[in-house]
Amino acid sequence: RLSAEPGLVRGRRVLELGTGLGVAGIAAADAGARHVFLSDIDASAVKLALRSHAELGRSPGRVSGARIDFARGGWPAAIRAG
C-alpha cells in the first residue's frame, strides 16, 4: 500500500512495532519517511532487519532500531524525544 500511497509516510517519522524482517519499515523508508524506527522484543530480529536495510543501500541514516519490550515500559529516548 505504501508504494501506491507514499503520502501516508512521506516526510513523517515511522515506528514499526514487531519489526520481524523489517519489510514495512523498508517500504516506509522507500516511500520517503523522514525516519523509520524498527522495534521488536527480539533483538536478533531488529539486528537482521537493520542489516538487511543497510545491505539494500536504501535511505542511509534514516533507519534505526532497538529491542524494546513495550510491556515493561521500554520506550527508548529516541522515541520519547520524537
All heavy atoms as a GROMACS GRO file, in nm:
protein
  587
    1ARG      N    1   0.081  -0.119   0.000
    1ARG     CA    2   0.000   0.000   0.000
    1ARG      C    3   0.086   0.127   0.000
    1ARG      O    4   0.048   0.227  -0.058
    1ARG     CB    5  -0.092  -0.002   0.121
    1ARG     CG    6  -0.175   0.121   0.128
    1ARG     CD    7  -0.289   0.110   0.220
    1ARG     NE    8  -0.367   0.230   0.212
    1ARG     CZ    9  -0.458   0.261   0.296
    1ARG    NH1   10  -0.485   0.180   0.396
    1ARG    NH2   11  -0.526   0.372   0.284
    2LEU      N   12   0.201   0.123   0.065
    2LEU     CA   13   0.286   0.243   0.070
    2LEU      C   14   0.338   0.281  -0.067
    2LEU      O   15   0.355   0.400  -0.095
    2LEU     CB   16   0.401   0.222   0.168
    2LEU     CG   17   0.361   0.218   0.314
    2LEU    CD1   18   0.483   0.192   0.401
    2LEU    CD2   19   0.292   0.346   0.357
    3SER      N   20   0.363   0.184  -0.152
    3SER     CA   21   0.410   0.219  -0.286
    3SER      C   22   0.300   0.290  -0.366
    3SER      O   23   0.328   0.375  -0.450
    3SER     CB   24   0.460   0.095  -0.361
    3SER     OG   25   0.355   0.002  -0.377
    4ALA      N   26   0.175   0.256  -0.338
    4ALA     CA   27   0.062   0.320  -0.407
    4ALA      C   28   0.024   0.453  -0.344
    4ALA      O   29  -0.030   0.540  -0.412
    4ALA     CB   30  -0.059   0.226  -0.406
    5GLU      N   31   0.050   0.467  -0.213
    5GLU     CA   32   0.014   0.589  -0.142
    5GLU      C   33   0.129   0.637  -0.053
    5GLU      O   34   0.119   0.639   0.070
    5GLU     CB   35  -0.110   0.564  -0.056
    5GLU     CG   36  -0.233   0.528  -0.134
    5GLU     CD   37  -0.354   0.508  -0.044
    5GLU    OE1   38  -0.388   0.603   0.028
    5GLU    OE2   39  -0.410   0.398  -0.047
    6PRO      N   40   0.240   0.681  -0.113
    6PRO     CA   41   0.356   0.721  -0.033
    6PRO      C   42   0.329   0.842   0.057
    6PRO      O   43   0.399   0.862   0.156
    6PRO     CB   44   0.463   0.751  -0.138
    6PRO     CG   45   0.388   0.778  -0.264
    6PRO     CD   46   0.264   0.694  -0.256
    7GLY      N   47   0.227   0.917   0.026
    7GLY     CA   48   0.193   1.032   0.110
    7GLY      C   49   0.155   0.995   0.253
    7GLY      O   50   0.156   1.079   0.342
    8LEU      N   51   0.122   0.868   0.274
    8LEU     CA   52   0.090   0.822   0.409
    8LEU      C   53   0.209   0.838   0.503
    8LEU      O   54   0.191   0.858   0.623
    8LEU     CB   55   0.046   0.676   0.408
    8LEU     CG   56  -0.087   0.645   0.338
    8LEU    CD1   57  -0.106   0.495   0.324
    8LEU    CD2   58  -0.202   0.706   0.418
    9VAL      N   59   0.332   0.826   0.451
    9VAL     CA   60   0.450   0.833   0.537
    9VAL      C   61   0.552   0.938   0.494
    9VAL      O   62   0.643   0.970   0.571
    9VAL     CB   63   0.521   0.695   0.545
    9VAL    CG1   64   0.431   0.593   0.611
    9VAL    CG2   65   0.567   0.648   0.408
   10ARG      N   66   0.541   0.992   0.375
   10ARG     CA   67   0.642   1.086   0.324
   10ARG      C   68   0.662   1.202   0.422
   10ARG      O   69   0.568   1.269   0.461
   10ARG     CB   70   0.602   1.140   0.188
   10ARG     CG   71   0.713   1.225   0.125
   10ARG     CD   72   0.678   1.278  -0.012
   10ARG     NE   73   0.659   1.167  -0.106
   10ARG     CZ   74   0.548   1.152  -0.178
   10ARG    NH1   75   0.449   1.237  -0.168
   10ARG    NH2   76   0.540   1.051  -0.261
   11GLY      N   77   0.788   1.222   0.461
   11GLY     CA   78   0.824   1.332   0.550
   11GLY      C   79   0.790   1.307   0.696
   11GLY      O   80   0.813   1.394   0.779
   12ARG      N   81   0.738   1.192   0.730
   12ARG     CA   82   0.698   1.161   0.867
   12ARG      C   83   0.797   1.066   0.934
   12ARG      O   84   0.874   0.999   0.869
   12ARG     CB   85   0.560   1.097   0.870
   12ARG     CG   86   0.453   1.185   0.818
   12ARG     CD   87   0.322   1.109   0.813
   12ARG     NE   88   0.217   1.190   0.756
   12ARG     CZ   89   0.111   1.230   0.823
   12ARG    NH1   90   0.093   1.195   0.948
   12ARG    NH2   91   0.020   1.304   0.765
   13ARG      N   92   0.789   1.061   1.066
   13ARG     CA   93   0.864   0.961   1.143
   13ARG      C   94   0.773   0.839   1.158
   13ARG      O   95   0.656   0.854   1.191
   13ARG     CB   96   0.902   1.014   1.280
   13ARG     CG   97   1.009   1.122   1.268
   13ARG     CD   98   1.025   1.193   1.396
   13ARG     NE   99   0.895   1.262   1.415
   13ARG     CZ  100   0.856   1.316   1.527
   13ARG    NH1  101   0.929   1.311   1.631
   13ARG    NH2  102   0.740   1.376   1.535
   14VAL      N  103   0.829   0.721   1.137
   14VAL     CA  104   0.752   0.597   1.139
   14VAL      C  105   0.810   0.504   1.244
   14VAL      O  106   0.931   0.483   1.248
   14VAL     CB  107   0.754   0.528   1.001
   14VAL    CG1  108   0.686   0.393   1.006
   14VAL    CG2  109   0.689   0.618   0.896
   15LEU      N  110   0.724   0.448   1.328
   15LEU     CA  111   0.764   0.348   1.426
   15LEU      C  112   0.704   0.215   1.384
   15LEU      O  113   0.582   0.202   1.374
   15LEU     CB  114   0.711   0.387   1.565
   15LEU     CG  115   0.721   0.281   1.675
   15LEU    CD1  116   0.866   0.244   1.702
   15LEU    CD2  117   0.653   0.332   1.802
   16GLU      N  118   0.790   0.119   1.355
   16GLU     CA  119   0.742  -0.015   1.320
   16GLU      C  120   0.747  -0.102   1.446
   16GLU      O  121   0.853  -0.127   1.501
   16GLU     CB  122   0.826  -0.077   1.209
   16GLU     CG  123   0.771  -0.212   1.168
   16GLU     CD  124   0.846  -0.280   1.056
   16GLU    OE1  125   0.946  -0.226   1.006
   16GLU    OE2  126   0.803  -0.390   1.019
   17LEU      N  127   0.631  -0.148   1.489
   17LEU     CA  128   0.621  -0.235   1.606
   17LEU      C  129   0.625  -0.379   1.560
   17LEU      O  130   0.556  -0.416   1.465
   17LEU     CB  131   0.490  -0.208   1.680
   17LEU     CG  132   0.468  -0.066   1.730
   17LEU    CD1  133   0.328  -0.051   1.784
   17LEU    CD2  134   0.571  -0.031   1.834
   18GLY      N  135   0.702  -0.461   1.627
   18GLY     CA  136   0.712  -0.601   1.586
   18GLY      C  137   0.776  -0.614   1.450
   18GLY      O  138   0.718  -0.669   1.357
   19THR      N  139   0.895  -0.562   1.438
   19THR     CA  140   0.964  -0.549   1.311
   19THR      C  141   0.974  -0.678   1.231
   19THR      O  142   0.955  -0.678   1.110
   19THR     CB  143   1.106  -0.493   1.334
   19THR    OG1  144   1.092  -0.360   1.379
   19THR    CG2  145   1.190  -0.497   1.210
   20GLY      N  146   1.005  -0.787   1.296
   20GLY     CA  147   1.025  -0.911   1.221
   20GLY      C  148   1.136  -0.893   1.118
   20GLY      O  149   1.248  -0.863   1.154
   21LEU      N  150   1.105  -0.903   0.992
   21LEU     CA  151   1.205  -0.885   0.886
   21LEU      C  152   1.225  -0.739   0.845
   21LEU      O  153   1.313  -0.709   0.767
   21LEU     CB  154   1.165  -0.967   0.763
   21LEU     CG  155   1.162  -1.118   0.785
   21LEU    CD1  156   1.107  -1.187   0.660
   21LEU    CD2  157   1.299  -1.171   0.820
   22GLY      N  158   1.141  -0.650   0.895
   22GLY     CA  159   1.156  -0.508   0.865
   22GLY      C  160   1.100  -0.465   0.732
   22GLY      O  161   1.131  -0.357   0.682
   23VAL      N  162   1.015  -0.547   0.673
   23VAL     CA  163   0.962  -0.517   0.539
   23VAL      C  164   0.882  -0.387   0.538
   23VAL      O  165   0.898  -0.304   0.449
   23VAL     CB  166   0.877  -0.636   0.487
   23VAL    CG1  167   0.810  -0.600   0.356
   23VAL    CG2  168   0.964  -0.759   0.471
   24ALA      N  169   0.797  -0.368   0.638
   24ALA     CA  170   0.716  -0.245   0.642
   24ALA      C  171   0.805  -0.123   0.661
   24ALA      O  172   0.782  -0.018   0.600
   24ALA     CB  173   0.612  -0.254   0.752
   25GLY      N  174   0.907  -0.135   0.744
   25GLY     CA  175   0.999  -0.024   0.765
   25GLY      C  176   1.076   0.012   0.640
   25GLY      O  177   1.096   0.129   0.607
   26ILE      N  178   1.120  -0.090   0.567
   26ILE     CA  179   1.192  -0.066   0.441
   26ILE      C  180   1.098   0.002   0.342
   26ILE      O  181   1.136   0.098   0.274
   26ILE     CB  182   1.248  -0.198   0.385
   26ILE    CG1  183   1.363  -0.246   0.473
   26ILE    CG2  184   1.294  -0.180   0.241
   26ILE    CD1  185   1.410  -0.387   0.443
   27ALA      N  186   0.974  -0.044   0.336
   27ALA     CA  187   0.877   0.018   0.245
   27ALA      C  188   0.852   0.164   0.284
   27ALA      O  189   0.841   0.250   0.197
   27ALA     CB  190   0.746  -0.061   0.246
   28ALA      N  191   0.843   0.191   0.414
   28ALA     CA  192   0.820   0.329   0.459
   28ALA      C  193   0.938   0.418   0.423
   28ALA      O  194   0.920   0.532   0.377
   28ALA     CB  195   0.795   0.331   0.609
   29ALA      N  196   1.060   0.368   0.442
   29ALA     CA  197   1.179   0.447   0.406
   29ALA      C  198   1.182   0.471   0.255
   29ALA      O  199   1.209   0.583   0.210
   29ALA     CB  200   1.305   0.374   0.451
   30ASP      N  201   1.151   0.368   0.177
   30ASP     CA  202   1.148   0.384   0.031
   30ASP      C  203   1.041   0.484  -0.013
   30ASP      O  204   1.056   0.549  -0.116
   30ASP     CB  205   1.122   0.250  -0.037
   30ASP     CG  206   1.243   0.157  -0.035
   30ASP    OD1  207   1.353   0.203   0.002
   30ASP    OD2  208   1.226   0.040  -0.071
   31ALA      N  209   0.933   0.493   0.064
   31ALA     CA  210   0.823   0.584   0.030
   31ALA      C  211   0.850   0.727   0.075
   31ALA      O  212   0.768   0.815   0.052
   31ALA     CB  213   0.692   0.533   0.091
   32GLY      N  214   0.966   0.749   0.140
   32GLY     CA  215   1.003   0.886   0.175
   32GLY      C  216   0.985   0.925   0.320
   32GLY      O  217   0.986   1.044   0.352
   33ALA      N  218   0.972   0.828   0.410
   33ALA     CA  219   0.963   0.862   0.552
   33ALA      C  220   1.089   0.937   0.595
   33ALA      O  221   1.199   0.905   0.549
   33ALA     CB  222   0.946   0.736   0.637
   34ARG      N  223   1.072   1.036   0.679
   34ARG     CA  224   1.187   1.113   0.728
   34ARG      C  225   1.279   1.025   0.810
   34ARG      O  226   1.401   1.033   0.800
   34ARG     CB  227   1.139   1.232   0.812
   34ARG     CG  228   1.252   1.316   0.866
   34ARG     CD  229   1.207   1.442   0.931
   34ARG     NE  230   1.082   1.428   1.004
   34ARG     CZ  231   1.050   1.499   1.109
   34ARG    NH1  232   1.132   1.591   1.154
   34ARG    NH2  233   0.935   1.484   1.170
   35HIS      N  234   1.220   0.942   0.897
   35HIS     CA  235   1.298   0.847   0.977
   35HIS      C  236   1.210   0.728   1.010
   35HIS      O  237   1.090   0.743   1.033
   35HIS     CB  238   1.349   0.911   1.106
   35HIS     CG  239   1.443   0.819   1.180
   35HIS    ND1  240   1.576   0.812   1.150
   35HIS    CD2  241   1.422   0.729   1.277
   35HIS    CE1  242   1.633   0.722   1.227
   35HIS    NE2  243   1.541   0.669   1.306
   36VAL      N  244   1.270   0.610   1.013
   36VAL     CA  245   1.199   0.488   1.049
   36VAL      C  246   1.271   0.425   1.167
   36VAL      O  247   1.393   0.408   1.164
   36VAL     CB  248   1.196   0.387   0.932
   36VAL    CG1  249   1.128   0.258   0.974
   36VAL    CG2  250   1.125   0.447   0.811
   37PHE      N  251   1.195   0.394   1.273
   37PHE     CA  252   1.250   0.327   1.390
   37PHE      C  253   1.190   0.187   1.396
   37PHE      O  254   1.069   0.171   1.406
   37PHE     CB  255   1.217   0.404   1.519
   37PHE     CG  256   1.292   0.352   1.638
   37PHE    CD1  257   1.416   0.404   1.671
   37PHE    CD2  258   1.239   0.252   1.716
   37PHE    CE1  259   1.486   0.356   1.779
   37PHE    CE2  260   1.309   0.202   1.826
   37PHE     CZ  261   1.433   0.254   1.857
   38LEU      N  262   1.277   0.086   1.386
   38LEU     CA  263   1.235  -0.053   1.390
   38LEU      C  264   1.240  -0.104   1.533
   38LEU      O  265   1.340  -0.083   1.602
   38LEU     CB  266   1.327  -0.138   1.303
   38LEU     CG  267   1.350  -0.091   1.160
   38LEU    CD1  268   1.454  -0.178   1.091
   38LEU    CD2  269   1.220  -0.088   1.082
   39SER      N  270   1.135  -0.169   1.580
   39SER     CA  271   1.136  -0.222   1.716
   39SER      C  272   1.080  -0.362   1.720
   39SER      O  273   0.991  -0.398   1.642
   39SER     CB  274   1.054  -0.131   1.808
   39SER     OG  275   0.917  -0.135   1.772
   40ASP      N  276   1.136  -0.442   1.809
   40ASP     CA  277   1.088  -0.578   1.828
   40ASP      C  278   1.138  -0.625   1.964
   40ASP      O  279   1.241  -0.577   2.013
   40ASP     CB  280   1.143  -0.670   1.718
   40ASP     CG  281   1.061  -0.797   1.702
   40ASP    OD1  282   1.057  -0.878   1.796
   40ASP    OD2  283   1.001  -0.813   1.596
   41ILE      N  284   1.067  -0.717   2.026
   41ILE     CA  285   1.112  -0.773   2.152
   41ILE      C  286   1.233  -0.864   2.130
   41ILE      O  287   1.311  -0.889   2.221
   41ILE     CB  288   0.998  -0.847   2.224
   41ILE    CG1  289   1.035  -0.872   2.370
   41ILE    CG2  290   0.960  -0.975   2.149
   41ILE    CD1  291   0.919  -0.916   2.456
   42ASP      N  292   1.251  -0.910   2.008
   42ASP     CA  293   1.361  -0.999   1.971
   42ASP      C  294   1.475  -0.916   1.912
   42ASP      O  295   1.465  -0.864   1.800
   42ASP     CB  296   1.311  -1.102   1.870
   42ASP     CG  297   1.416  -1.203   1.828
   42ASP    OD1  298   1.534  -1.188   1.865
   42ASP    OD2  299   1.378  -1.297   1.757
   43ALA      N  300   1.583  -0.903   1.987
   43ALA     CA  301   1.697  -0.821   1.943
   43ALA      C  302   1.755  -0.871   1.812
   43ALA      O  303   1.799  -0.791   1.727
   43ALA     CB  304   1.805  -0.819   2.050
   44SER      N  305   1.756  -1.002   1.791
   44SER     CA  306   1.812  -1.055   1.666
   44SER      C  307   1.727  -1.016   1.546
   44SER      O  308   1.779  -0.997   1.436
   44SER     CB  309   1.832  -1.207   1.674
   44SER     OG  310   1.709  -1.272   1.694
   45ALA      N  311   1.596  -1.002   1.564
   45ALA     CA  312   1.509  -0.959   1.454
   45ALA      C  313   1.544  -0.815   1.414
   45ALA      O  314   1.552  -0.784   1.295
   45ALA     CB  315   1.362  -0.969   1.494
   46VAL      N  316   1.564  -0.729   1.512
   46VAL     CA  317   1.599  -0.589   1.482
   46VAL      C  318   1.734  -0.584   1.412
   46VAL      O  319   1.751  -0.514   1.312
   46VAL     CB  320   1.600  -0.504   1.610
   46VAL    CG1  321   1.649  -0.363   1.581
   46VAL    CG2  322   1.462  -0.500   1.674
   47LYS      N  323   1.829  -0.660   1.464
   47LYS     CA  324   1.964  -0.661   1.404
   47LYS      C  325   1.958  -0.708   1.259
   47LYS      O  326   2.019  -0.648   1.170
   47LYS     CB  327   2.056  -0.752   1.485
   47LYS     CG  328   2.200  -0.751   1.437
   47LYS     CD  329   2.285  -0.851   1.512
   47LYS     CE  330   2.313  -0.803   1.651
   47LYS     NZ  331   2.411  -0.888   1.723
   48LEU      N  332   1.882  -0.814   1.233
   48LEU     CA  333   1.869  -0.867   1.097
   48LEU      C  334   1.800  -0.765   1.005
   48LEU      O  335   1.843  -0.742   0.892
   48LEU     CB  336   1.791  -0.998   1.097
   48LEU     CG  337   1.763  -1.059   0.960
   48LEU    CD1  338   1.893  -1.094   0.889
   48LEU    CD2  339   1.676  -1.182   0.976
   49ALA      N  340   1.694  -0.701   1.055
   49ALA     CA  341   1.622  -0.603   0.974
   49ALA      C  342   1.712  -0.484   0.941
   49ALA      O  343   1.713  -0.436   0.827
   49ALA     CB  344   1.496  -0.556   1.046
   50LEU      N  345   1.790  -0.437   1.038
   50LEU     CA  346   1.881  -0.325   1.013
   50LEU      C  347   1.990  -0.365   0.914
   50LEU      O  348   2.026  -0.287   0.825
   50LEU     CB  349   1.943  -0.276   1.144
   50LEU     CG  350   1.849  -0.202   1.237
   50LEU    CD1  351   1.915  -0.179   1.373
   50LEU    CD2  352   1.804  -0.070   1.176
   51ARG      N  353   2.041  -0.487   0.928
   51ARG     CA  354   2.143  -0.535   0.835
   51ARG      C  355   2.086  -0.545   0.693
   51ARG      O  356   2.150  -0.504   0.596
   51ARG     CB  357   2.198  -0.670   0.879
   51ARG     CG  358   2.314  -0.717   0.792
   51ARG     CD  359   2.372  -0.851   0.834
   51ARG     NE  360   2.385  -0.865   0.975
   51ARG     CZ  361   2.347  -0.974   1.043
   51ARG    NH1  362   2.295  -1.078   0.980
   51ARG    NH2  363   2.362  -0.981   1.174
   52SER      N  364   1.966  -0.599   0.682
   52SER     CA  365   1.902  -0.611   0.550
   52SER      C  366   1.883  -0.474   0.487
   52SER      O  367   1.909  -0.455   0.368
   52SER     CB  368   1.766  -0.680   0.563
   52SER     OG  369   1.781  -0.811   0.608
   53HIS      N  370   1.838  -0.380   0.567
   53HIS     CA  371   1.817  -0.244   0.516
   53HIS      C  372   1.948  -0.185   0.467
   53HIS      O  373   1.955  -0.125   0.359
   53HIS     CB  374   1.755  -0.158   0.625
   53HIS     CG  375   1.714  -0.024   0.577
   53HIS    ND1  376   1.596  -0.002   0.511
   53HIS    CD2  377   1.778   0.094   0.579
   53HIS    CE1  378   1.588   0.125   0.477
   53HIS    NE2  379   1.697   0.185   0.517
   54ALA      N  380   2.055  -0.202   0.546
   54ALA     CA  381   2.186  -0.148   0.507
   54ALA      C  382   2.238  -0.215   0.380
   54ALA      O  383   2.293  -0.149   0.292
   54ALA     CB  384   2.285  -0.168   0.621
   55GLU      N  385   2.218  -0.347   0.369
   55GLU     CA  386   2.266  -0.419   0.251
   55GLU      C  387   2.192  -0.378   0.124
   55GLU      O  388   2.248  -0.382   0.015
   55GLU     CB  389   2.254  -0.570   0.273
   55GLU     CG  390   2.357  -0.622   0.371
   55GLU     CD  391   2.339  -0.769   0.404
   55GLU    OE1  392   2.248  -0.834   0.349
   55GLU    OE2  393   2.417  -0.819   0.488
   56LEU      N  394   2.067  -0.334   0.140
   56LEU     CA  395   1.992  -0.285   0.024
   56LEU      C  396   2.041  -0.147  -0.019
   56LEU      O  397   2.013  -0.102  -0.128
   56LEU     CB  398   1.843  -0.280   0.056
   56LEU     CG  399   1.774  -0.415   0.069
   56LEU    CD1  400   1.632  -0.397   0.123
   56LEU    CD2  401   1.771  -0.487  -0.065
   57GLY      N  402   2.114  -0.079   0.072
   57GLY     CA  403   2.170   0.052   0.040
   57GLY      C  404   2.068   0.162   0.028
   57GLY      O  405   2.090   0.262  -0.040
   58ARG      N  406   1.956   0.146   0.094
   58ARG     CA  407   1.850   0.245   0.084
   58ARG      C  408   1.847   0.336   0.206
   58ARG      O  409   1.868   0.293   0.318
   58ARG     CB  410   1.715   0.176   0.072
   58ARG     CG  411   1.702   0.094  -0.053
   58ARG     CD  412   1.569   0.026  -0.055
   58ARG     NE  413   1.546  -0.039  -0.182
   58ARG     CZ  414   1.479  -0.151  -0.194
   58ARG    NH1  415   1.429  -0.211  -0.089
   58ARG    NH2  416   1.462  -0.204  -0.313
   59SER      N  417   1.819   0.462   0.184
   59SER     CA  418   1.795   0.560   0.290
   59SER      C  419   1.897   0.556   0.402
   59SER      O  420   1.860   0.545   0.519
   59SER     CB  421   1.655   0.540   0.348
   59SER     OG  422   1.560   0.525   0.248
   60PRO      N  423   2.026   0.566   0.372
   60PRO     CA  424   2.126   0.561   0.479
   60PRO      C  425   2.103   0.670   0.582
   60PRO      O  426   2.072   0.784   0.548
   60PRO     CB  427   2.259   0.579   0.406
   60PRO     CG  428   2.225   0.637   0.274
   60PRO     CD  429   2.085   0.594   0.242
   61GLY      N  430   2.114   0.633   0.709
   61GLY     CA  431   2.099   0.728   0.818
   61GLY      C  432   1.956   0.759   0.857
   61GLY      O  433   1.932   0.829   0.954
   62ARG      N  434   1.860   0.705   0.784
   62ARG     CA  435   1.720   0.735   0.815
   62ARG      C  436   1.648   0.620   0.882
   62ARG      O  437   1.528   0.628   0.908
   62ARG     CB  438   1.645   0.776   0.689
   62ARG     CG  439   1.690   0.909   0.636
   62ARG     CD  440   1.599   0.963   0.529
   62ARG     NE  441   1.506   0.867   0.476
   62ARG     CZ  442   1.465   0.864   0.351
   62ARG    NH1  443   1.511   0.952   0.266
   62ARG    NH2  444   1.378   0.774   0.309
   63VAL      N  445   1.720   0.511   0.909
   63VAL     CA  446   1.658   0.395   0.974
   63VAL      C  447   1.742   0.356   1.095
   63VAL      O  448   1.863   0.345   1.086
   63VAL     CB  449   1.648   0.276   0.877
   63VAL    CG1  450   1.588   0.154   0.946
   63VAL    CG2  451   1.564   0.313   0.755
   64SER      N  452   1.675   0.340   1.208
   64SER     CA  453   1.742   0.292   1.328
   64SER      C  454   1.648   0.195   1.397
   64SER      O  455   1.535   0.176   1.353
   64SER     CB  456   1.777   0.409   1.422
   64SER     OG  457   1.661   0.479   1.461
   65GLY      N  458   1.694   0.134   1.504
   65GLY     CA  459   1.607   0.039   1.572
   65GLY      C  460   1.668  -0.011   1.700
   65GLY      O  461   1.785   0.011   1.728
   66ALA      N  462   1.585  -0.081   1.777
   66ALA     CA  463   1.629  -0.136   1.904
   66ALA      C  464   1.532  -0.242   1.951
   66ALA      O  465   1.416  -0.244   1.910
   66ALA     CB  466   1.639  -0.026   2.010
   67ARG      N  467   1.582  -0.328   2.038
   67ARG     CA  468   1.497  -0.425   2.106
   67ARG      C  469   1.419  -0.347   2.212
   67ARG      O  470   1.476  -0.273   2.290
   67ARG     CB  471   1.580  -0.532   2.175
   67ARG     CG  472   1.494  -0.633   2.248
   67ARG     CD  473   1.570  -0.700   2.361
   67ARG     NE  474   1.484  -0.790   2.434
   67ARG     CZ  475   1.403  -0.753   2.534
   67ARG    NH1  476   1.398  -0.628   2.574
   67ARG    NH2  477   1.326  -0.841   2.594
   68ILE      N  478   1.289  -0.361   2.208
   68ILE     CA  479   1.204  -0.290   2.305
   68ILE      C  480   1.098  -0.387   2.356
   68ILE      O  481   1.032  -0.454   2.279
   68ILE     CB  482   1.134  -0.169   2.241
   68ILE    CG1  483   1.237  -0.073   2.183
   68ILE    CG2  484   1.048  -0.097   2.344
   68ILE    CD1  485   1.174   0.040   2.105
   69ASP      N  486   1.083  -0.389   2.487
   69ASP     CA  487   0.976  -0.466   2.550
   69ASP      C  488   0.873  -0.364   2.598
   69ASP      O  489   0.883  -0.310   2.708
   69ASP     CB  490   1.031  -0.549   2.665
   69ASP     CG  491   0.926  -0.638   2.727
   69ASP    OD1  492   0.806  -0.623   2.694
   69ASP    OD2  493   0.964  -0.723   2.810
   70PHE      N  494   0.775  -0.334   2.514
   70PHE     CA  495   0.676  -0.232   2.547
   70PHE      C  496   0.592  -0.271   2.668
   70PHE      O  497   0.542  -0.185   2.739
   70PHE     CB  498   0.586  -0.204   2.427
   70PHE     CG  499   0.658  -0.130   2.318
   70PHE    CD1  500   0.702  -0.196   2.205
   70PHE    CD2  501   0.682   0.006   2.328
   70PHE    CE1  502   0.768  -0.128   2.104
   70PHE    CE2  503   0.749   0.074   2.228
   70PHE     CZ  504   0.792   0.007   2.117
   71ALA      N  505   0.578  -0.400   2.694
   71ALA     CA  506   0.500  -0.444   2.810
   71ALA      C  507   0.566  -0.401   2.940
   71ALA      O  508   0.499  -0.386   3.042
   71ALA     CB  509   0.484  -0.596   2.807
   72ARG      N  510   0.694  -0.377   2.937
   72ARG     CA  511   0.767  -0.334   3.056
   72ARG      C  512   0.799  -0.184   3.053
   72ARG      O  513   0.886  -0.137   3.125
   72ARG     CB  514   0.896  -0.414   3.071
   72ARG     CG  515   0.871  -0.561   3.091
   72ARG     CD  516   1.002  -0.635   3.103
   72ARG     NE  517   0.981  -0.778   3.105
   72ARG     CZ  518   0.982  -0.851   3.217
   72ARG    NH1  519   1.002  -0.794   3.332
   72ARG    NH2  520   0.963  -0.980   3.208
   73GLY      N  521   0.733  -0.110   2.965
   73GLY     CA  522   0.755   0.034   2.958
   73GLY      C  523   0.887   0.072   2.896
   73GLY      O  524   0.946   0.172   2.932
   74GLY      N  525   0.935  -0.006   2.802
   74GLY     CA  526   1.065   0.015   2.744
   74GLY      C  527   1.073   0.116   2.633
   74GLY      O  528   1.130   0.088   2.529
   75TRP      N  529   1.014   0.233   2.648
   75TRP     CA  530   1.022   0.335   2.543
   75TRP      C  531   1.159   0.401   2.546
   75TRP      O  532   1.192   0.471   2.641
   75TRP     CB  533   0.914   0.442   2.566
   75TRP     CG  534   0.776   0.390   2.548
   75TRP    CD1  535   0.697   0.334   2.644
   75TRP    CD2  536   0.704   0.384   2.427
   75TRP    NE1  537   0.578   0.296   2.589
   75TRP    CE2  538   0.577   0.326   2.456
   75TRP    CE3  539   0.729   0.424   2.296
   75TRP    CZ2  540   0.480   0.306   2.360
   75TRP    CZ3  541   0.631   0.403   2.200
   75TRP    CH2  542   0.509   0.345   2.233
   76PRO      N  543   1.241   0.382   2.443
   76PRO     CA  544   1.374   0.443   2.442
   76PRO      C  545   1.366   0.593   2.420
   76PRO      O  546   1.268   0.646   2.368
   76PRO     CB  547   1.444   0.374   2.326
   76PRO     CG  548   1.334   0.330   2.236
   76PRO     CD  549   1.216   0.301   2.325
   77ALA      N  550   1.471   0.661   2.461
   77ALA     CA  551   1.476   0.807   2.450
   77ALA      C  552   1.455   0.854   2.306
   77ALA      O  553   1.395   0.958   2.283
   77ALA     CB  554   1.611   0.857   2.501
   78ALA      N  555   1.502   0.777   2.208
   78ALA     CA  556   1.487   0.817   2.067
   78ALA      C  557   1.341   0.831   2.030
   78ALA      O  558   1.305   0.916   1.949
   78ALA     CB  559   1.554   0.713   1.977
   79ILE      N  560   1.255   0.750   2.088
   79ILE     CA  561   1.113   0.759   2.058
   79ILE      C  562   1.048   0.869   2.140
   79ILE      O  563   0.969   0.949   2.090
   79ILE     CB  564   1.042   0.624   2.083
   79ILE    CG1  565   1.092   0.520   1.984
   79ILE    CG2  566   0.891   0.638   2.071
   79ILE    CD1  567   1.042   0.382   2.010
   80ARG      N  568   1.082   0.878   2.268
   80ARG     CA  569   1.024   0.981   2.355
   80ARG      C  570   1.056   1.120   2.305
   80ARG      O  571   0.974   1.210   2.312
   80ARG     CB  572   1.074   0.963   2.498
   80ARG     CG  573   1.016   0.841   2.567
   80ARG     CD  574   1.045   0.846   2.716
   80ARG     NE  575   1.184   0.866   2.747
   80ARG     CZ  576   1.272   0.769   2.770
   80ARG    NH1  577   1.235   0.644   2.762
   80ARG    NH2  578   1.398   0.797   2.799
   81ALA      N  579   1.176   1.139   2.252
   81ALA     CA  580   1.219   1.272   2.207
   81ALA      C  581   1.145   1.314   2.080
   81ALA      O  582   1.133   1.432   2.052
   81ALA     CB  583   1.369   1.273   2.184
   82GLY      N  584   1.098   1.215   2.004
   82GLY     CA  585   1.025   1.246   1.881
   82GLY      C  586   1.116   1.298   1.777
   82GLY      O  587   1.093   1.361   1.684
   0.00000   0.00000   0.00000
